[in-house]
Amino acid sequence: MATDKKLFKGLSRRDLLKTLGGIPLFGVIWSAGANFSAKAKRERNLLLETLNIKASAPPASGPLSGEPLRVGLIGFGIRGEQLMRSLGFATNEWLEQMAKSSAENPNDKRLEDFKAQENLNVKLTAICDIFDAQAEKALASFNSNGNTCKRYRTHLDLINSGEVDAVIIATPDHWHAPMAIDAINAGLHVYLEKPMTHTIQETYDLRDVCRKNPNIKLAVGHQHRQTQSFLTAQDAIAKNTLGHVSLVVTTTNRNDDNGAWQYDIHPDASTDTIDWDAFLGTAPKIPFNAEHFFRWRKWWAYGSGLSGDLLTHDYDRINCVLKMGIPKYITASGGIYTHRDGRNVPDVMQINMDFPDFSTGTSQEPGKEKGMTLVYSATLGNQFERGTLLMGHDATMELGNMLTIHADPRSTKYAELIKENKIDPMVPIYQYDPSANGVDAVTSATAKYFANKGLLWTYRDGKRVDSTFLHIREWMSCIRNGGEPSCGINEGFEEAIAAHMGGLSYKIGRRIEWDHENEKIIALPGEDLDAILLNNDIT
Amino acid sequence: MSLTFQFTKAQTFSLVLLRILIGWHFLYEGVIKVYSPSWSAKGYLLSATYMESFFQWLASESMISIVDTLNIGALLLIGFGLIIGFKTKWAIILGIGLLILYYLAHPPFPGYPQGPSEGSYWIVNKNLIEAAALLVLYMFPTETSFGLARLFSKSQPETPNP
């Protein structure tokens, strides 16, 4: 202390200022930073309290303990292989390819993620594929690690084998309902790929079978239902954050051969290796055609084009948030504008769905707002990402991996806050990033840039989990523990009817109407809607 | 380092001003981060366009909280040192080190993605310039002219600096 005192001794006032002058400056800068942060936090909290949106992930599905569930797969194509990986079964070829790929690129975590995936406690006991090469590939890979897998030539052989408790159906669309109905009638649980059905009649038939067998768990393959942000989106809608939503826009944006269903044709494909009649089923009888077999999504006879293949995902995603059900009217347009290769399903398609009686709520005088249009806009000739927008009078919700809400400059609800500069319509008022620790009302341009590039994602429990896995897991949990899958027969019914109305409007060229009371698509006298839907001559 | 020439008052003033402004910048960046608990360098590190594996290692689960704490601590210490005028040489070395790390994670090299930025840069950006300015301050120390270090220099023979 004595030295300290000596230190200051003899210092003039000028010297003192030169020695200690930095200290007040330090204090001023520190308190400026602290005050700025406190103010920003206050405003953010005020906004979050005003919005009061509860951010939550879907509940985890239940335990999968007990005897292993015996699963059979029908249709081991591209989707079938993906589904099997989600189930825990990868082919030797895929494992080799991924090992090579991750050796070359350490950022490729696909193999690591697959190995880290939770064991679903299943046995893959049966497989049915009518192409020998695919069936043999399955048998070569899935008869190991204590699993015994047998091939069945027909789906009925598999269903009636007594070796399976549940089936996964990943065939062309025209086989979806017939196989699902056979399986349910045989007492098997069913995971069915989308679209749920290929014709209008099948949609009713499948629902009837499900109603007669209430203990059977049917799940339709809309894995979007597992998106982390969807409960948060539902809560934002319930809290009337957006005001009256008059327009929803969803899009498909693809610009590559794979996205346009130009899949590879296997070199071994022939009538010796493919059961062609089994493939055709109820489809028009034509001579063997390898392109039809591998690229079936391009023809109405087996697939459903954009309306069945991709609209269904988008429709279901919105239906899961808004629960708006089947539209009253659908009008569609489009054509084959980017892939004139002999296909007869459109590759550019716009579908407008009208819900004249639907409302998400209002912030204006009662009666002023009612009704909503959902636009599905699709092209297979450009991949500019247009996103999904729910556009309300008070705010716009962008629904992607992240959920972002911007206030509308002309909003009634937020008028005061906008006037007081507490809300900037250019800056999100709410953002939910399922990977982040918390929610944040505002975000910087930089943070948004990183997030949009997908760099800020973490995953459940630190592990990357694919949504198909979660969707299958949910179905398995319902089978074991009870409960209903998030996309069951009722959701599937709405999805299928909406898709068929879209296809019909495109083909007939007129507005298609749904009779809500009688649960019927309105047909003109003498019109056979299913015949029109399946007609291969209308492109 | 001993200087054999004398600064004019204006020269000293300019150097002190530069030191305080850079200190101000570091300190304020540090304070804002201290008061923003959700702030993390993770995004910046993960999106590195150069020496990616090093920066991604820094951003890994086991490292990121240490990296964030060290970064904030360093920003505050550098700001404190430069403004108060105490151990400025150590603050400068630390500051140059930090700035070079920021620079290398997103360098404005030709052909590299520029990312979000308010200006246009080619090889040289503001991080590099700030690091160079710190180098100047290292070469021309002023803490005995304005700063706490003045206290401790009094007991020593008068330096040629005013």
HADDOCK unambig.tbl for C-alpha pairs under 7 A between the chains (distance, minus, plus):
assign (segid A and resid 7 and name CA) (segid B and resid 151 and name CA) 6.21 0.50 0.50
assign (segid A and resid 18 and name CA) (segid B and resid 145 and name CA) 6.84 0.50 0.50
assign (segid A and resid 18 and name CA) (segid B and resid 146 and name CA) 4.73 0.50 0.50
assign (segid A and resid 18 and name CA) (segid B and resid 147 and name CA) 6.14 0.50 0.50
assign (segid A and resid 19 and name CA) (segid B and resid 146 and name CA) 5.70 0.50 0.50
assign (segid A and resid 19 and name CA) (segid B and resid 147 and name CA) 4.58 0.50 0.50
assign (segid A and resid 19 and name CA) (segid B and resid 148 and name CA) 4.82 0.50 0.50
assign (segid A and resid 19 and name CA) (segid B and resid 150 and name CA) 5.65 0.50 0.50
assign (segid A and resid 19 and name CA) (segid B and resid 151 and name CA) 6.64 0.50 0.50
assign (segid A and resid 20 and name CA) (segid B and resid 147 and name CA) 6.16 0.50 0.50
assign (segid A and resid 20 and name CA) (segid B and resid 148 and name CA) 5.88 0.50 0.50
assign (segid A and resid 22 and name CA) (segid B and resid 83 and name CA) 5.25 0.50 0.50
assign (segid A and resid 22 and name CA) (segid B and resid 84 and name CA) 4.33 0.50 0.50
assign (segid A and resid 22 and name CA) (segid B and resid 147 and name CA) 6.58 0.50 0.50
assign (segid A and resid 23 and name CA) (segid B and resid 84 and name CA) 5.80 0.50 0.50
assign (segid A and resid 26 and name CA) (segid B and resid 80 and name CA) 6.94 0.50 0.50
assign (segid A and resid 26 and name CA) (segid B and resid 83 and name CA) 6.55 0.50 0.50
assign (segid A and resid 29 and name CA) (segid B and resid 28 and name CA) 6.42 0.50 0.50
assign (segid A and resid 30 and name CA) (segid B and resid 28 and name CA) 6.78 0.50 0.50
assign (segid A and resid 30 and name CA) (segid B and resid 31 and name CA) 6.23 0.50 0.50
assign (segid A and resid 33 and name CA) (segid B and resid 28 and name CA) 6.02 0.50 0.50
assign (segid A and resid 33 and name CA) (segid B and resid 31 and name CA) 5.61 0.50 0.50
assign (segid A and resid 33 and name CA) (segid B and resid 32 and name CA) 5.45 0.50 0.50
assign (segid A and resid 34 and name CA) (segid B and resid 31 and name CA) 6.74 0.50 0.50
assign (segid A and resid 34 and name CA) (segid B and resid 32 and name CA) 6.83 0.50 0.50
assign (segid A and resid 34 and name CA) (segid B and resid 35 and name CA) 6.51 0.50 0.50
assign (segid A and resid 37 and name CA) (segid B and resid 32 and name CA) 6.34 0.50 0.50
assign (segid A and resid 37 and name CA) (segid B and resid 35 and name CA) 6.01 0.50 0.50
assign (segid A and resid 446 and name CA) (segid B and resid 116 and name CA) 6.21 0.50 0.50
assign (segid A and resid 450 and name CA) (segid B and resid 43 and name CA) 6.16 0.50 0.50
assign (segid A and resid 455 and name CA) (segid B and resid 43 and name CA) 6.68 0.50 0.50
assign (segid A and resid 455 and name CA) (segid B and resid 46 and name CA) 6.69 0.50 0.50
assign (segid A and resid 455 and name CA) (segid B and resid 47 and name CA) 6.92 0.50 0.50
assign (segid A and resid 456 and name CA) (segid B and resid 43 and name CA) 6.17 0.50 0.50
